[in-house]
């Protein structure tokens, strides 16, 4: 066995200081969609193993240090939540929402190589990068004031390219305003224009996890007409490792799968090697929560968003939320408040995202700071998100 020396006292001190810094930063952020109320201590023993979910989670390969069984159960949970066809769904646990979006767009391109991609200007920045990587032509559609796609602009734009298949990137919870595009309406427009060859991918990174519990219900899932849905696991559910899930149709996956003798499995994912611990973490939390637990987390977040708007109004700051959203949109804050509470800011707005771990006490503390440090109009605003 190779001898391993201990790290130096100075490096140990660096780790101690890093833990203090990370802990302090974790306790004072309200502007980013990351849940921090998780406890995976029961799974710590699994960190002793090189768990790699190599290959397709539905194939029995030669590599056995994996959590494919748990991964399949995670996929099945969300396939049911998203009303996928029980006999025609497939998916895997990704490294995050960006990879999940890339996979959805990749499937769409393979189905329709000559397609045009349409997405709104409120779409997450990673989508532009993914489209560039896949080398697909695209057109940006205007957004409405609330961040939702402008359906008139979509219709006017897509009709000029009726001769081409359409790949539509729909948002179910935009980055800054948590706006949700109406999938049924997008599909209806394409039906009206007789665009039969189309693919709709839904980026539901944050809101997809609780989308089934929003009342009144908003159209975003397979029964509403999507072909694939992506979510992030480290956002609403919570995980120490960034993670995501992609759900699509097995019949689509079959079009791109290729056998790899080296691993004794199919090559159906983006990265090949994947973090098996992520699938285990998600499986563990979903087993503890179930649908009712997720619904309760969502209800708490909605209640906190309402409380936040009420408290902001009391100090003279107008704010608003989109229907069913847990993101409270408000005018940009002072530099002091923005820095302390790590608020994402774009142009003239900031937001607070009332994740399940957010409490009234945190909001009250934020309100005290917002009242103490008023916004200076000349202040330069940058974009952190």
BALOBA-1460 file (C-alpha; in Angstrom, 3 decimals):
// residues 385
<rec num="1" residu="x" x="0.000" y="0.000" z="0.000"/>
<rec num="2" residu="x" x="1.338" y="3.416" z="-0.939"/>
<rec num="3" residu="x" x="2.203" y="5.508" z="2.113"/>
<rec num="4" residu="x" x="0.138" y="8.681" z="2.412"/>
<rec num="5" residu="x" x="1.393" y="11.543" z="4.522"/>
<rec num="6" residu="x" x="-0.913" y="13.817" z="6.489"/>
<rec num="7" residu="x" x="-1.560" y="17.330" z="5.240"/>
<rec num="8" residu="x" x="0.295" y="20.117" z="6.987"/>
<rec num="9" residu="x" x="-0.984" y="22.083" z="9.978"/>
<rec num="10" residu="x" x="-1.301" y="25.118" z="7.707"/>
<rec num="11" residu="x" x="-3.502" y="23.210" z="5.265"/>
<rec num="12" residu="x" x="-5.621" y="21.895" z="8.120"/>
<rec num="13" residu="x" x="-6.109" y="25.478" z="9.235"/>
<rec num="14" residu="x" x="-7.159" y="26.417" z="5.712"/>
<rec num="15" residu="x" x="-9.820" y="23.701" z="5.798"/>
<rec num="16" residu="x" x="-11.071" y="24.960" z="9.165"/>
<rec num="17" residu="x" x="-11.360" y="28.505" z="7.826"/>
<rec num="18" residu="x" x="-13.022" y="27.264" z="4.620"/>
<rec num="19" residu="x" x="-15.658" y="25.431" z="6.652"/>
<rec num="20" residu="x" x="-16.331" y="28.578" z="8.687"/>
<rec num="21" residu="x" x="-16.644" y="30.671" z="5.517"/>
<rec num="22" residu="x" x="-18.938" y="28.216" z="3.750"/>
<rec num="23" residu="x" x="-21.073" y="27.801" z="6.871"/>
<rec num="24" residu="x" x="-21.512" y="31.549" z="7.271"/>
<rec num="25" residu="x" x="-22.344" y="32.003" z="3.584"/>
<rec num="26" residu="x" x="-24.855" y="29.151" z="3.727"/>
<rec num="27" residu="x" x="-26.747" y="30.796" z="6.569"/>
<rec num="28" residu="x" x="-27.215" y="34.135" z="4.802"/>
<rec num="29" residu="x" x="-28.415" y="33.565" z="1.271"/>
<rec num="30" residu="x" x="-31.912" y="34.216" z="0.008"/>
<rec num="31" residu="x" x="-31.323" y="34.920" z="-3.658"/>
<rec num="32" residu="x" x="-30.522" y="31.516" z="-5.102"/>
<rec num="33" residu="x" x="-32.665" y="28.382" z="-5.526"/>
<rec num="34" residu="x" x="-30.758" y="25.952" z="-3.343"/>
<rec num="35" residu="x" x="-32.255" y="24.043" z="-0.421"/>
<rec num="36" residu="x" x="-29.950" y="23.588" z="2.543"/>
<rec num="37" residu="x" x="-32.230" y="21.697" z="4.959"/>
<rec num="38" residu="x" x="-30.923" y="18.220" z="4.190"/>
<rec num="39" residu="x" x="-29.304" y="15.558" z="6.329"/>
<rec num="40" residu="x" x="-27.533" y="12.695" z="4.590"/>
<rec num="41" residu="x" x="-25.524" y="11.527" z="7.604"/>
<rec num="42" residu="x" x="-27.139" y="8.081" z="7.333"/>
<rec num="43" residu="x" x="-25.398" y="7.721" z="3.952"/>
<rec num="44" residu="x" x="-21.909" y="8.858" z="4.974"/>
<rec num="45" residu="x" x="-20.540" y="5.286" z="4.890"/>
<rec num="46" residu="x" x="-21.202" y="5.212" z="1.135"/>
<rec num="47" residu="x" x="-18.557" y="7.916" z="0.642"/>
<rec num="48" residu="x" x="-15.981" y="5.173" z="1.127"/>
<rec num="49" residu="x" x="-16.903" y="3.713" z="-2.259"/>
<rec num="50" residu="x" x="-16.200" y="4.886" z="-5.840"/>
<rec num="51" residu="x" x="-19.850" y="4.757" z="-6.898"/>
<rec num="52" residu="x" x="-20.019" y="5.417" z="-10.627"/>
<rec num="53" residu="x" x="-23.337" y="4.994" z="-12.431"/>
<rec num="54" residu="x" x="-21.634" y="4.054" z="-15.653"/>
<rec num="55" residu="x" x="-23.774" y="3.466" z="-18.728"/>
<rec num="56" residu="x" x="-27.528" y="3.242" z="-19.092"/>
<rec num="57" residu="x" x="-29.340" y="2.861" z="-15.734"/>
<rec num="58" residu="x" x="-31.708" y="0.329" z="-17.287"/>
<rec num="59" residu="x" x="-28.954" y="-1.967" z="-18.602"/>
<rec num="60" residu="x" x="-27.044" y="-4.573" z="-16.580"/>
<rec num="61" residu="x" x="-23.389" y="-3.872" z="-17.383"/>
<rec num="62" residu="x" x="-20.142" y="-5.363" z="-16.125"/>
<rec num="63" residu="x" x="-19.467" y="-2.529" z="-13.632"/>
<rec num="64" residu="x" x="-21.225" y="-3.234" z="-10.307"/>
<rec num="65" residu="x" x="-20.137" y="-0.395" z="-7.983"/>
<rec num="66" residu="x" x="-23.234" y="1.613" z="-8.853"/>
<rec num="67" residu="x" x="-26.701" y="2.703" z="-7.674"/>
<rec num="68" residu="x" x="-28.662" y="2.061" z="-10.872"/>
<rec num="69" residu="x" x="-31.555" y="0.503" z="-8.971"/>
<rec num="70" residu="x" x="-32.018" y="3.672" z="-6.905"/>
<rec num="71" residu="x" x="-31.557" y="5.788" z="-10.007"/>
<rec num="72" residu="x" x="-34.370" y="3.957" z="-11.786"/>
<rec num="73" residu="x" x="-36.650" y="4.540" z="-8.800"/>
<rec num="74" residu="x" x="-35.874" y="8.262" z="-8.869"/>
<rec num="75" residu="x" x="-36.724" y="8.375" z="-12.577"/>
<rec num="76" residu="x" x="-39.935" y="6.409" z="-11.968"/>
<rec num="77" residu="x" x="-40.990" y="8.826" z="-9.206"/>
<rec num="78" residu="x" x="-40.710" y="11.861" z="-11.455"/>
<rec num="79" residu="x" x="-42.109" y="10.073" z="-14.510"/>
<rec num="80" residu="x" x="-45.279" y="9.453" z="-12.514"/>
<rec num="81" residu="x" x="-45.310" y="13.025" z="-11.169"/>
<rec num="82" residu="x" x="-44.972" y="14.346" z="-14.739"/>
<rec num="83" residu="x" x="-47.707" y="12.028" z="-16.059"/>
<rec num="84" residu="x" x="-45.457" y="10.176" z="-18.494"/>
<rec num="85" residu="x" x="-46.719" y="7.110" z="-20.312"/>
<rec num="86" residu="x" x="-45.988" y="4.225" z="-17.878"/>
<rec num="87" residu="x" x="-44.906" y="2.017" z="-20.780"/>
<rec num="88" residu="x" x="-42.809" y="4.619" z="-22.604"/>
<rec num="89" residu="x" x="-40.562" y="6.661" z="-20.330"/>
<rec num="90" residu="x" x="-36.849" y="6.763" z="-19.661"/>
<rec num="91" residu="x" x="-34.389" y="9.017" z="-17.899"/>
<rec num="92" residu="x" x="-31.296" y="9.274" z="-15.761"/>
<rec num="93" residu="x" x="-29.766" y="11.332" z="-12.973"/>
<rec num="94" residu="x" x="-27.540" y="14.034" z="-14.466"/>
<rec num="95" residu="x" x="-24.933" y="16.402" z="-13.074"/>
<rec num="96" residu="x" x="-27.433" y="19.268" z="-13.075"/>
<rec num="97" residu="x" x="-30.127" y="21.115" z="-14.989"/>
<rec num="98" residu="x" x="-27.751" y="22.287" z="-17.712"/>
<rec num="99" residu="x" x="-26.833" y="18.707" z="-18.651"/>
<rec num="100" residu="x" x="-30.505" y="17.743" z="-18.522"/>
<rec num="101" residu="x" x="-31.345" y="20.579" z="-20.942"/>
<rec num="102" residu="x" x="-28.470" y="19.539" z="-23.184"/>
<rec num="103" residu="x" x="-29.834" y="16.001" z="-23.331"/>
<rec num="104" residu="x" x="-33.345" y="17.164" z="-24.233"/>
<rec num="105" residu="x" x="-31.991" y="19.358" z="-27.018"/>
<rec num="106" residu="x" x="-29.677" y="16.568" z="-28.184"/>
<rec num="107" residu="x" x="-32.594" y="14.151" z="-28.531"/>
<rec num="108" residu="x" x="-34.584" y="16.797" z="-30.408"/>
<rec num="109" residu="x" x="-31.719" y="17.477" z="-32.822"/>
<rec num="110" residu="x" x="-31.252" y="13.779" z="-33.536"/>
<rec num="111" residu="x" x="-34.953" y="13.465" z="-34.325"/>
<rec num="112" residu="x" x="-35.067" y="16.632" z="-36.424"/>
<rec num="113" residu="x" x="-31.573" y="17.479" z="-37.772"/>
<rec num="114" residu="x" x="-32.911" y="20.384" z="-39.841"/>
<rec num="115" residu="x" x="-34.953" y="21.980" z="-37.070"/>
<rec num="116" residu="x" x="-34.975" y="25.514" z="-35.704"/>
<rec num="117" residu="x" x="-34.864" y="26.093" z="-31.938"/>
<rec num="118" residu="x" x="-37.138" y="28.694" z="-30.334"/>
<rec num="119" residu="x" x="-36.685" y="29.961" z="-26.783"/>
<rec num="120" residu="x" x="-37.593" y="33.126" z="-24.909"/>
<rec num="121" residu="x" x="-35.177" y="35.828" z="-23.843"/>
<rec num="122" residu="x" x="-35.858" y="34.843" z="-20.198"/>
<rec num="123" residu="x" x="-34.424" y="31.363" z="-20.738"/>
<rec num="124" residu="x" x="-31.470" y="30.252" z="-18.586"/>
<rec num="125" residu="x" x="-28.087" y="31.235" z="-20.002"/>
<rec num="126" residu="x" x="-26.962" y="27.608" z="-20.289"/>
<rec num="127" residu="x" x="-29.451" y="26.979" z="-23.099"/>
<rec num="128" residu="x" x="-27.618" y="29.307" z="-25.501"/>
<rec num="129" residu="x" x="-24.401" y="27.448" z="-24.731"/>
<rec num="130" residu="x" x="-26.073" y="24.084" z="-25.281"/>
<rec num="131" residu="x" x="-27.515" y="25.196" z="-28.607"/>
<rec num="132" residu="x" x="-24.065" y="26.402" z="-29.655"/>
<rec num="133" residu="x" x="-22.491" y="23.077" z="-28.651"/>
<rec num="134" residu="x" x="-25.116" y="21.188" z="-30.675"/>
<rec num="135" residu="x" x="-24.774" y="23.595" z="-33.607"/>
<rec num="136" residu="x" x="-28.524" y="24.112" z="-34.037"/>
<rec num="137" residu="x" x="-29.894" y="27.343" z="-35.580"/>
<rec num="138" residu="x" x="-32.081" y="29.253" z="-33.149"/>
<rec num="139" residu="x" x="-34.323" y="32.285" z="-32.744"/>
<rec num="140" residu="x" x="-34.946" y="34.167" z="-29.519"/>
<rec num="141" residu="x" x="-38.570" y="35.065" z="-28.741"/>
<rec num="142" residu="x" x="-39.543" y="38.122" z="-26.728"/>
<rec num="143" residu="x" x="-40.720" y="37.741" z="-23.145"/>
<rec num="144" residu="x" x="-43.688" y="39.398" z="-21.537"/>
<rec num="145" residu="x" x="-43.214" y="41.712" z="-18.566"/>
<rec num="146" residu="x" x="-43.735" y="38.830" z="-16.134"/>
<rec num="147" residu="x" x="-41.021" y="36.741" z="-17.830"/>
<rec num="148" residu="x" x="-43.401" y="34.406" z="-19.668"/>
<rec num="149" residu="x" x="-42.860" y="33.857" z="-23.399"/>
<rec num="150" residu="x" x="-44.686" y="36.272" z="-25.711"/>
<rec num="151" residu="x" x="-47.082" y="33.940" z="-27.519"/>
<rec num="152" residu="x" x="-47.874" y="36.457" z="-30.273"/>
<rec num="153" residu="x" x="-44.190" y="36.906" z="-31.054"/>
<rec num="154" residu="x" x="-43.746" y="33.116" z="-30.987"/>
<rec num="155" residu="x" x="-46.576" y="32.645" z="-33.472"/>
<rec num="156" residu="x" x="-45.427" y="35.458" z="-35.750"/>
<rec num="157" residu="x" x="-41.860" y="34.139" z="-35.738"/>
<rec num="158" residu="x" x="-42.491" y="30.440" z="-36.154"/>
<rec num="159" residu="x" x="-44.886" y="30.893" z="-39.082"/>
<rec num="160" residu="x" x="-42.022" y="32.254" z="-41.209"/>
<rec num="161" residu="x" x="-40.219" y="28.942" z="-40.729"/>
<rec num="162" residu="x" x="-43.164" y="26.592" z="-41.169"/>
<rec num="163" residu="x" x="-41.152" y="24.541" z="-43.638"/>
<rec num="164" residu="x" x="-38.747" y="23.553" z="-40.846"/>
<rec num="165" residu="x" x="-39.322" y="21.270" z="-37.860"/>
<rec num="166" residu="x" x="-39.548" y="23.229" z="-34.594"/>
<rec num="167" residu="x" x="-37.707" y="22.567" z="-31.350"/>
<rec num="168" residu="x" x="-39.276" y="24.619" z="-28.575"/>
<rec num="169" residu="x" x="-37.558" y="25.223" z="-25.250"/>
<rec num="170" residu="x" x="-40.353" y="25.984" z="-22.789"/>
<rec num="171" residu="x" x="-39.620" y="27.374" z="-19.329"/>
<rec num="172" residu="x" x="-41.426" y="26.241" z="-16.233"/>
<rec num="173" residu="x" x="-39.917" y="28.725" z="-13.839"/>
<rec num="174" residu="x" x="-37.560" y="31.299" z="-15.382"/>
<rec num="175" residu="x" x="-34.390" y="32.301" z="-13.582"/>
<rec num="176" residu="x" x="-35.311" y="35.752" z="-12.284"/>
<rec num="177" residu="x" x="-39.128" y="35.820" z="-12.160"/>
<rec num="178" residu="x" x="-40.098" y="32.134" z="-12.030"/>
<rec num="179" residu="x" x="-42.401" y="32.642" z="-15.010"/>
<rec num="180" residu="x" x="-43.994" y="29.568" z="-16.530"/>
<rec num="181" residu="x" x="-44.646" y="29.112" z="-20.250"/>
<rec num="182" residu="x" x="-47.977" y="27.499" z="-21.158"/>
<rec num="183" residu="x" x="-47.004" y="24.288" z="-22.962"/>
<rec num="184" residu="x" x="-50.569" y="23.655" z="-24.131"/>
<rec num="185" residu="x" x="-50.717" y="27.075" z="-25.716"/>
<rec num="186" residu="x" x="-47.379" y="26.631" z="-27.478"/>
<rec num="187" residu="x" x="-48.517" y="23.272" z="-28.822"/>
<rec num="188" residu="x" x="-51.839" y="24.754" z="-29.923"/>
<rec num="189" residu="x" x="-50.037" y="27.460" z="-31.908"/>
<rec num="190" residu="x" x="-47.977" y="24.864" z="-33.753"/>
<rec num="191" residu="x" x="-51.089" y="22.819" z="-34.423"/>
<rec num="192" residu="x" x="-52.814" y="25.914" z="-35.829"/>
<rec num="193" residu="x" x="-49.857" y="26.525" z="-38.141"/>
<rec num="194" residu="x" x="-49.790" y="22.838" z="-39.176"/>
<rec num="195" residu="x" x="-46.226" y="22.329" z="-37.923"/>
<rec num="196" residu="x" x="-46.421" y="18.611" z="-37.335"/>
<rec num="197" residu="x" x="-42.706" y="17.930" z="-36.858"/>
<rec num="198" residu="x" x="-41.907" y="19.481" z="-33.507"/>
<rec num="199" residu="x" x="-40.311" y="18.692" z="-30.161"/>
<rec num="200" residu="x" x="-40.980" y="20.493" z="-26.865"/>
<rec num="201" residu="x" x="-38.418" y="20.347" z="-24.085"/>
<rec num="202" residu="x" x="-39.444" y="21.821" z="-20.741"/>
<rec num="203" residu="x" x="-36.766" y="23.369" z="-18.541"/>
<rec num="204" residu="x" x="-38.359" y="22.939" z="-15.114"/>
<rec num="205" residu="x" x="-35.174" y="23.148" z="-13.044"/>
<rec num="206" residu="x" x="-36.758" y="24.584" z="-9.888"/>
<rec num="207" residu="x" x="-40.538" y="24.596" z="-10.296"/>
<rec num="208" residu="x" x="-40.864" y="21.188" z="-11.920"/>
<rec num="209" residu="x" x="-40.275" y="19.473" z="-8.591"/>
<rec num="210" residu="x" x="-43.470" y="21.008" z="-7.193"/>
<rec num="211" residu="x" x="-45.304" y="21.782" z="-10.437"/>
<rec num="212" residu="x" x="-47.828" y="18.999" z="-9.885"/>
<rec num="213" residu="x" x="-48.945" y="20.658" z="-6.640"/>
<rec num="214" residu="x" x="-49.594" y="24.174" z="-7.979"/>
<rec num="215" residu="x" x="-53.251" y="25.205" z="-7.864"/>
<rec num="216" residu="x" x="-54.777" y="26.006" z="-10.228"/>
<rec num="217" residu="x" x="-52.737" y="23.559" z="-12.256"/>
<rec num="218" residu="x" x="-50.412" y="24.922" z="-14.927"/>
<rec num="219" residu="x" x="-49.689" y="22.907" z="-18.119"/>
<rec num="220" residu="x" x="-46.095" y="21.686" z="-18.312"/>
<rec num="221" residu="x" x="-45.880" y="17.884" z="-18.366"/>
<rec num="222" residu="x" x="-46.179" y="14.940" z="-20.773"/>
<rec num="223" residu="x" x="-49.961" y="14.928" z="-20.889"/>
<rec num="224" residu="x" x="-49.792" y="18.606" z="-21.793"/>
<rec num="225" residu="x" x="-47.538" y="17.808" z="-24.745"/>
<rec num="226" residu="x" x="-43.856" y="17.916" z="-23.759"/>
<rec num="227" residu="x" x="-41.357" y="15.412" z="-25.079"/>
<rec num="228" residu="x" x="-38.825" y="15.783" z="-22.267"/>
<rec num="229" residu="x" x="-38.565" y="17.533" z="-18.900"/>
<rec num="230" residu="x" x="-35.490" y="18.524" z="-16.921"/>
<rec num="231" residu="x" x="-35.243" y="19.345" z="-13.231"/>
<rec num="232" residu="x" x="-32.477" y="20.084" z="-10.746"/>
<rec num="233" residu="x" x="-32.139" y="17.866" z="-7.684"/>
<rec num="234" residu="x" x="-30.051" y="20.198" z="-5.521"/>
<rec num="235" residu="x" x="-32.575" y="23.025" z="-5.707"/>
<rec num="236" residu="x" x="-35.965" y="22.249" z="-4.171"/>
<rec num="237" residu="x" x="-35.029" y="18.790" z="-2.840"/>
<rec num="238" residu="x" x="-31.519" y="19.628" z="-1.678"/>
<rec num="239" residu="x" x="-28.176" y="17.889" z="-2.106"/>
<rec num="240" residu="x" x="-24.532" y="18.581" z="-1.192"/>
<rec num="241" residu="x" x="-23.679" y="17.795" z="-4.813"/>
<rec num="242" residu="x" x="-25.257" y="19.571" z="-7.822"/>
<rec num="243" residu="x" x="-27.512" y="17.109" z="-9.589"/>
<rec num="244" residu="x" x="-30.440" y="16.897" z="-11.991"/>
<rec num="245" residu="x" x="-32.878" y="14.530" z="-13.654"/>
<rec num="246" residu="x" x="-33.970" y="14.203" z="-17.292"/>
<rec num="247" residu="x" x="-37.215" y="12.416" z="-18.140"/>
<rec num="248" residu="x" x="-38.113" y="11.610" z="-21.739"/>
<rec num="249" residu="x" x="-39.674" y="8.809" z="-23.789"/>
<rec num="250" residu="x" x="-37.926" y="5.456" z="-24.085"/>
<rec num="251" residu="x" x="-38.799" y="5.355" z="-27.777"/>
<rec num="252" residu="x" x="-36.747" y="8.545" z="-28.248"/>
<rec num="253" residu="x" x="-33.790" y="7.178" z="-26.322"/>
<rec num="254" residu="x" x="-33.786" y="4.071" z="-28.514"/>
<rec num="255" residu="x" x="-33.063" y="6.255" z="-31.547"/>
<rec num="256" residu="x" x="-29.652" y="7.317" z="-30.202"/>
<rec num="257" residu="x" x="-28.488" y="4.342" z="-28.105"/>
<rec num="258" residu="x" x="-25.293" y="2.533" z="-29.053"/>
<rec num="259" residu="x" x="-23.778" y="-0.559" z="-27.462"/>
<rec num="260" residu="x" x="-20.358" y="-0.307" z="-25.761"/>
<rec num="261" residu="x" x="-18.607" y="-3.642" z="-25.212"/>
<rec num="262" residu="x" x="-16.082" y="-2.148" z="-22.749"/>
<rec num="263" residu="x" x="-18.797" y="-1.528" z="-20.142"/>
<rec num="264" residu="x" x="-21.330" y="-4.096" z="-21.330"/>
<rec num="265" residu="x" x="-24.030" y="-1.452" z="-21.544"/>
<rec num="266" residu="x" x="-25.604" y="1.095" z="-23.853"/>
<rec num="267" residu="x" x="-24.125" y="4.544" z="-24.394"/>
<rec num="268" residu="x" x="-27.243" y="6.653" z="-23.843"/>
<rec num="269" residu="x" x="-26.135" y="9.454" z="-21.503"/>
<rec num="270" residu="x" x="-24.120" y="12.623" z="-22.070"/>
<rec num="271" residu="x" x="-21.177" y="11.999" z="-19.746"/>
<rec num="272" residu="x" x="-20.967" y="8.202" z="-19.599"/>
<rec num="273" residu="x" x="-19.500" y="8.128" z="-16.086"/>
<rec num="274" residu="x" x="-21.969" y="9.671" z="-13.639"/>
<rec num="275" residu="x" x="-22.055" y="10.391" z="-9.937"/>
<rec num="276" residu="x" x="-23.756" y="7.409" z="-8.291"/>
<rec num="277" residu="x" x="-23.916" y="9.214" z="-4.951"/>
<rec num="278" residu="x" x="-26.259" y="11.836" z="-6.428"/>
<rec num="279" residu="x" x="-28.820" y="9.210" z="-7.367"/>
<rec num="280" residu="x" x="-28.513" y="7.713" z="-3.884"/>
<rec num="281" residu="x" x="-29.091" y="11.105" z="-2.216"/>
<rec num="282" residu="x" x="-32.184" y="11.825" z="-4.303"/>
<rec num="283" residu="x" x="-33.572" y="8.329" z="-3.719"/>
<rec num="284" residu="x" x="-33.052" y="8.701" z="0.034"/>
<rec num="285" residu="x" x="-34.886" y="12.040" z="0.264"/>
<rec num="286" residu="x" x="-37.748" y="10.958" z="-1.980"/>
<rec num="287" residu="x" x="-38.212" y="7.845" z="0.151"/>
<rec num="288" residu="x" x="-38.416" y="10.031" z="3.263"/>
<rec num="289" residu="x" x="-40.683" y="12.686" z="1.736"/>
<rec num="290" residu="x" x="-42.855" y="11.038" z="-0.881"/>
<rec num="291" residu="x" x="-45.320" y="13.164" z="-2.840"/>
<rec num="292" residu="x" x="-47.006" y="14.411" z="0.334"/>
<rec num="293" residu="x" x="-43.701" y="15.563" z="1.765"/>
<rec num="294" residu="x" x="-42.830" y="17.464" z="-1.407"/>
<rec num="295" residu="x" x="-46.273" y="19.038" z="-1.381"/>
<rec num="296" residu="x" x="-45.819" y="20.144" z="2.239"/>
<rec num="297" residu="x" x="-42.444" y="21.701" z="1.395"/>
<rec num="298" residu="x" x="-44.056" y="23.596" z="-1.448"/>
<rec num="299" residu="x" x="-46.896" y="24.854" z="0.739"/>
<rec num="300" residu="x" x="-44.375" y="26.154" z="3.274"/>
<rec num="301" residu="x" x="-42.481" y="27.964" z="0.515"/>
<rec num="302" residu="x" x="-45.665" y="29.539" z="-0.871"/>
<rec num="303" residu="x" x="-46.607" y="30.710" z="2.621"/>
<rec num="304" residu="x" x="-43.157" y="32.232" z="3.135"/>
<rec num="305" residu="x" x="-43.392" y="34.041" z="-0.221"/>
<rec num="306" residu="x" x="-46.719" y="35.571" z="0.835"/>
<rec num="307" residu="x" x="-45.226" y="36.582" z="4.192"/>
<rec num="308" residu="x" x="-42.199" y="38.125" z="2.460"/>
<rec num="309" residu="x" x="-44.396" y="40.252" z="0.173"/>
<rec num="310" residu="x" x="-46.439" y="41.408" z="3.152"/>
<rec num="311" residu="x" x="-43.351" y="42.455" z="5.140"/>
<rec num="312" residu="x" x="-41.809" y="44.235" z="2.141"/>
<rec num="313" residu="x" x="-45.028" y="46.189" z="1.676"/>
<rec num="314" residu="x" x="-44.889" y="47.289" z="5.315"/>
<rec num="315" residu="x" x="-41.562" y="49.064" z="4.674"/>
<rec num="316" residu="x" x="-42.767" y="50.587" z="1.402"/>
<rec num="317" residu="x" x="-41.236" y="48.139" z="-1.073"/>
<rec num="318" residu="x" x="-43.599" y="46.789" z="-3.720"/>
<rec num="319" residu="x" x="-43.018" y="43.183" z="-4.765"/>
<rec num="320" residu="x" x="-44.846" y="40.490" z="-6.690"/>
<rec num="321" residu="x" x="-44.891" y="36.816" z="-7.629"/>
<rec num="322" residu="x" x="-46.029" y="34.897" z="-10.679"/>
<rec num="323" residu="x" x="-48.925" y="32.434" z="-10.158"/>
<rec num="324" residu="x" x="-47.842" y="29.561" z="-7.929"/>
<rec num="325" residu="x" x="-44.299" y="30.927" z="-7.627"/>
<rec num="326" residu="x" x="-42.059" y="30.948" z="-4.570"/>
<rec num="327" residu="x" x="-39.840" y="33.680" z="-6.066"/>
<rec num="328" residu="x" x="-40.560" y="37.184" z="-4.789"/>
<rec num="329" residu="x" x="-39.550" y="39.830" z="-7.343"/>
<rec num="330" residu="x" x="-38.726" y="43.348" z="-6.122"/>
<rec num="331" residu="x" x="-36.747" y="46.444" z="-7.119"/>
<rec num="332" residu="x" x="-32.990" y="46.058" z="-6.796"/>
<rec num="333" residu="x" x="-31.643" y="46.445" z="-3.290"/>
<rec num="334" residu="x" x="-28.714" y="48.356" z="-1.829"/>
<rec num="335" residu="x" x="-25.219" y="46.958" z="-2.189"/>
<rec num="336" residu="x" x="-25.067" y="46.166" z="1.525"/>
<rec num="337" residu="x" x="-28.253" y="44.100" z="1.471"/>
<rec num="338" residu="x" x="-27.450" y="42.454" z="-1.842"/>
<rec num="339" residu="x" x="-23.998" y="41.369" z="-0.623"/>
<rec num="340" residu="x" x="-25.061" y="40.104" z="2.795"/>
<rec num="341" residu="x" x="-28.056" y="38.118" z="1.557"/>
<rec num="342" residu="x" x="-26.453" y="37.070" z="-1.764"/>
<rec num="343" residu="x" x="-29.312" y="38.366" z="-3.876"/>
<rec num="344" residu="x" x="-29.332" y="37.659" z="-7.603"/>
<rec num="345" residu="x" x="-29.797" y="40.936" z="-9.478"/>
<rec num="346" residu="x" x="-30.546" y="41.612" z="-13.129"/>
<rec num="347" residu="x" x="-31.000" y="45.122" z="-14.510"/>
<rec num="348" residu="x" x="-33.435" y="46.821" z="-12.119"/>
<rec num="349" residu="x" x="-34.773" y="43.846" z="-10.163"/>
<rec num="350" residu="x" x="-33.658" y="41.477" z="-7.429"/>
<rec num="351" residu="x" x="-35.439" y="38.491" z="-6.007"/>
<rec num="352" residu="x" x="-35.828" y="36.366" z="-2.910"/>
<rec num="353" residu="x" x="-36.488" y="32.673" z="-3.446"/>
<rec num="354" residu="x" x="-38.433" y="31.215" z="-0.541"/>
<rec num="355" residu="x" x="-36.945" y="27.751" z="-0.495"/>
<rec num="356" residu="x" x="-38.277" y="25.184" z="2.030"/>
<rec num="357" residu="x" x="-35.555" y="26.129" z="4.524"/>
<rec num="358" residu="x" x="-36.498" y="29.831" z="4.600"/>
<rec num="359" residu="x" x="-38.110" y="30.923" z="7.868"/>
<rec num="360" residu="x" x="-40.046" y="33.973" z="9.048"/>
<rec num="361" residu="x" x="-37.067" y="34.845" z="11.238"/>
<rec num="362" residu="x" x="-34.772" y="35.000" z="8.202"/>
<rec num="363" residu="x" x="-37.234" y="37.157" z="6.319"/>
<rec num="364" residu="x" x="-37.645" y="39.469" z="9.313"/>
<rec num="365" residu="x" x="-33.859" y="39.870" z="9.521"/>
<rec num="366" residu="x" x="-33.719" y="40.642" z="5.804"/>
<rec num="367" residu="x" x="-36.526" y="43.205" z="6.161"/>
<rec num="368" residu="x" x="-34.636" y="44.943" z="8.970"/>
<rec num="369" residu="x" x="-31.590" y="45.280" z="6.717"/>
<rec num="370" residu="x" x="-33.661" y="46.420" z="3.730"/>
<rec num="371" residu="x" x="-35.215" y="49.154" z="5.884"/>
<rec num="372" residu="x" x="-31.831" y="50.189" z="7.298"/>
<rec num="373" residu="x" x="-29.990" y="50.424" z="3.958"/>
<rec num="374" residu="x" x="-32.144" y="52.203" z="1.351"/>
<rec num="375" residu="x" x="-31.346" y="51.915" z="-2.345"/>
<rec num="376" residu="x" x="-29.182" y="54.667" z="-3.829"/>
<rec num="377" residu="x" x="-30.585" y="55.329" z="-7.301"/>
<rec num="378" residu="x" x="-27.166" y="56.099" z="-8.809"/>
<rec num="379" residu="x" x="-25.847" y="52.718" z="-7.764"/>
<rec num="380" residu="x" x="-24.555" y="50.593" z="-10.638"/>
<rec num="381" residu="x" x="-26.394" y="47.312" z="-11.029"/>
<rec num="382" residu="x" x="-24.741" y="44.173" z="-12.316"/>
<rec num="383" residu="x" x="-26.009" y="40.683" z="-13.011"/>
<rec num="384" residu="x" x="-25.020" y="37.942" z="-10.598"/>
<rec num="385" residu="x" x="-27.198" y="35.134" z="-11.853"/>
